[in-house]
Amino acid sequence: MLPLMDWRPRALLQSLHLDWLQQAGVEVAVLRLDQIDPLISGNKWFKLTEHLTAARAAGAQGLISLGGAHSNHLHALAAAGKRFGFATVGLMRGYAQQTPTTQDLERYGMQLHWLGFAGYRARHAPGFWEPWQAQYPALYPVPEGGGGLPGALGCMTLVHQVQEQLATLGWADYDAWWLAAGTGTTLAGLVLAEAGQRPVYGALAVPDDHGVAPQVEAILQAAGHAGRHFELIDASRGGFAKVDEALLAFIQTSEAASGLPLEPLYTGKALMALKQAIEAGRIGRGQRVIFVHTGGLQGRRGVTFAS
Ligand SMILES: *Cc1c(COP(=O)(O)O)cnc(C)c1O
């Protein structure tokens, strides 16, 4: 049986100081999911919480999931297993390799199985899970990235956490959300919790044609949410994990000026896309924006980004 987890991660809300924000008269506060815990970090933990509750209700002894050698999702899952004392298994994309992420996974006690590339591509095929469930009958399967409606439900708390902390910034209210989107699960959770009150802007880390909008709509529909209340912006700069000089320079300048650590796959691209939206006049003077720092800093260790 999984232990009862009463630990609720609390994310701090901090104002962000950058000269281009000040010049534009736009105020931004950052919700620091990168700093919720020394071991566990980022939106992937929030996306896991409902899956963990379901696993506990199902009487599981641990969790099994999938990801790559830099996966923030597997990192959060393995860290949670270590912290709360349950078994974790990771089905890995590609062939055995050591990265700072996989070293952490093993240190946290996650059992890894490398599926190769073709084997990993088969993860949506019918029958994929059967042999794994036969081998690990006590483990609860979690979809890649912790997505779907349970993942989104786990992110709804972010809206309440922001609203509880607004007064610490001297804010009476805010106008919009801005965050990096991969599958759009985290964004869907914000849309559900906002219930049409404020728009949620997703800065896509993947190109426009990745089917993120239908995925978000499917989650909203499954939750019975009517209306859209979100907008996706292509922030991918040519593709997922594609990195260019302008992006790296922007990250370096922003980190030095604000003290906010960023990585180039999600949060760096999302903040750069916010700057472009402000320059284009899409977010105007006097607006107050919540920028969600979705984490991912663990994945940038030991990675050299070619541009
Ligand atoms: C996974 C991830 C995202 C994307 O989250 P989705 O819920 O899939 O949209 C954004 N930022 C970071 C750092 C991530 O690891």
The ligand as a MOL file (V3000), in Angstrom:
LIG
                    3D

  0  0  0     0  0            999 V3000
M  V30 BEGIN CTAB
M  V30 COUNTS 15 15 0 0 0
M  V30 BEGIN ATOM
M  V30 1 C 6.8080 19.0800 -18.8890 0
M  V30 2 C 7.1510 20.5050 -18.7550 0
M  V30 3 C 6.3120 21.5030 -19.2730 0
M  V30 4 C 5.0730 21.1880 -20.0560 0
M  V30 5 O 4.0160 20.7820 -19.2220 0
M  V30 6 P 2.6500 20.2900 -19.8900 0
M  V30 7 O 1.7470 20.0480 -18.7450 0
M  V30 8 O 2.9650 19.0260 -20.6400 0
M  V30 9 O 2.1810 21.3310 -20.8270 0
M  V30 10 C 6.6700 22.8230 -19.0940 0
M  V30 11 N 7.8020 23.1480 -18.4300 0
M  V30 12 C 8.6280 22.2180 -17.9180 0
M  V30 13 C 9.8610 22.6630 -17.2400 0
M  V30 14 C 8.3230 20.8700 -18.0580 0
M  V30 15 O 9.1670 19.9480 -17.5460 0
M  V30 END ATOM
M  V30 BEGIN BOND
M  V30 1 1 1 2
M  V30 2 1 2 3
M  V30 3 2 2 14
M  V30 4 1 3 4
M  V30 5 2 3 10
M  V30 6 1 4 5
M  V30 7 1 5 6
M  V30 8 2 6 7
M  V30 9 1 6 8
M  V30 10 1 6 9
M  V30 11 1 10 11
M  V30 12 2 11 12
M  V30 13 1 12 13
M  V30 14 1 12 14
M  V30 15 1 14 15
M  V30 END BOND
M  V30 END CTAB
M  END
